[in-house]
Amino acid sequence: MAEAEKDICVGKYKLESSEKFDEFLSEMGVGFLLRKFAQTATPTVEVTKKDENNYSFKTVTTLKTTDLVFTLDTEFDETRMDGVTVKTVITRNGNVFTQKQKGEKEIEIIREFTEPQLIVTCKCGNVTSIRKYKRL
């Protein structure tokens, strides 16, 4: 792939900071023990582009690896970290991916990619969490 065609979103990122993530998980209905693990985990996220509309967000922690493989603008069943299955659609506008999960509660996860970092904004109810990842 020529440098001009390089997708800025593709790469590896490591969590650097997290604000209100426990509150976000609590609002989602995630149990105490899983929330405590999530607070101590320092995940690495690897974004790969399979082809024009197909991507993978692979999240690795010391205890668990998840691989979210999806086609843009296409609804699919997703099993969240807490085991709950939801309907999910991910769209892209420039360097921003917006993920909408529909289940018992509606959740929105916005991933904004820049050269040095990935900023993930998670929204559920009236709670917003911001997590910042450094590009590796």
N, C-alpha and C positions, 0 to 999 in steps of 0.2 A: 504494500500500500504506500503510495507516495506521501510525503510529509504533508502536502496541502490537503490530502484526504483523511488525515489522521483524525479519529474521533476523540475529542478531549475527555470524554467520559470514561473511556476504556483505561483501566489501570488498577493498581492496588492502593488501598487506603487503610490507615490505622486510626482508631478512635483516639482523639486528643482531649476532648472536653464534652461534658454532658450536663444539660440543665433540665430539671423537672422531669427526668425520665421515669423515676419511681412514681410520681404523680400521674404521668401519662399511662403507665402500665396498670396502676390501680384503677384509673377511670375505665380502662379496657375490661377490667374484671380479672386480671391476672392475680393469682394467689401469692401469698407472702413469700414463700420460699423461692419461687421462680423469680420474683421481683428482686429479692436480695442477691441471687446469683447474677441477674442481669446488671445490677449496680456494680458488682465487682469485676465483671468481665471486661476485657479490653479487646473487642473484636477487630478483625481485619476483614475488609470487604474487597473482593475482587470483581470488577466489572469486565465482562467480555461481550463482544458483539459477534453473534453467530453469522448473521447476514443483515440485510437492510433493515428488517423489522423485528429480528429475534435477538434477545439479549439474555444474559445470565448475571444475577447478583449473588455471588457466593460469599456467605458470611461464616467466618471461622472463629471459634472461641476454644478455650482449653477443654471444654466439655462437649461441645456440639458444633456440627457443621451443617448449614442449610444452604441449599442451592435453589434460588428462585429463578426458574427458566420461564420466559414469557415471550409472547408476540405482542407488539404494540397494538393498542386499540382493540384488543380481543379479550373478552371476559373469560376467566378460568377459575377453577376451584383452587384455593390456596389453604394449606394448613399452617396456621400461625404457630409461633414459638410455644404457645400455651396449649396446643393441640386442637384448638377450635378451627373448624373449616368455614371459610367465608368466600363470597364471590368477589373477585378482584379484577380491576381493569387498570392498566398502566398506559399513560399517554406521554408523549414527548413534545416539548416545545423548545427548540434550540438545545441548550445545555441543561434543561430542567425536565426531570421525570416526575410525573404526578401519579401516585398510586392511590386508588380508592377501593377500600374494602367495605363490603356490605354484608352485615350479619345482624346479630342482636344489637350492635352499636355500629355506627358509621365511623370509619377511620380514614384519615387522609395523611399520606406520607409523601412529602415533597423532597426530592433529592436534587440539589443544585451543584453542578460541577464547575470548578474553575481550575486553572492550571495548578495552584498550590494545594487545593483542598476540595473536600466534599462537605456540604452543609445539608444535614437531614433535619427537616422540620416535621414533627409528628403531632397530629391533632386528633383529639377524641373529646367529644363534649366541649366543655369550656377550658380544657387543659391543652397547652401547647408546650412541647419539649423541643429543644434544639441541641443537636449533637454534631460536633465538628470532627472531621477526619482529615488527617494529613496524608497527602499523596506520598507514596513510597517510591 
